[in-house]
């Protein structure tokens, strides 16, 4: 997906919000304004980082997530200090990044990366009620390990009670996408013996490793084995 330099319109539901925290201050050409670009990045990645200020100090933690429409779900233990702070209304900054390649230029100053990234700002709301929490946890599970919800044991009441599920609205978000080959400046145009190009980076799944307590004869389920060749996190086609 190619980034656009057009500013989003708040009146368009398909456009990302334009707030002081989401408006680019430089390199506008890398920012996407279509809300579909946000969904694409969130759906392609598997891990986010949640930042907040806890006891006067910034904390950024890797976290599993799931998306349903314009809602991002996070979860964690009710005993976690950062999860409790988020549930109590702390300002959050959620980031998702996918590294697609290393850009080698003729100049080290122009070395870079190709990537897709999203930043979401806002406060989380606590998802309450067993039915709503179960639905949200299913969204989380199906994002990280699709097919598992209907295969493995689902959370019981004790486990639900020990888990906070948080919902963050995707209303304030930005997307940045850097793609393509390295540029060449006038100072390096004649350096014809220096290679320049792109080294793609792909995230793939390896062969499943069975836990040692699983009895012989219990096969790796299809929803796990299929991911080895079926789902990869690769750069979008250009």
Secondary structure, DSSP 8 states (H G I E B T S, - for coil): -----S---TT-TTB----TTTS-SS-GGGEE-BHHHHHHHHHH-S-EEEEEEETTEEEEEEE-EEEETTEEEEEEETT-HHHHHHHTT-EEEEEEEEEEEEEE-SSGGG-EEEEEEEEEEEE-EE--SHHHHHHHHHHHHHHHSTT-TTTS----HHHHHTEEEEEEETTSEEEEEE-S-----GGGTT-TTS--EEEE--B--------TTS-TT----HHHHHHHHH--B-----
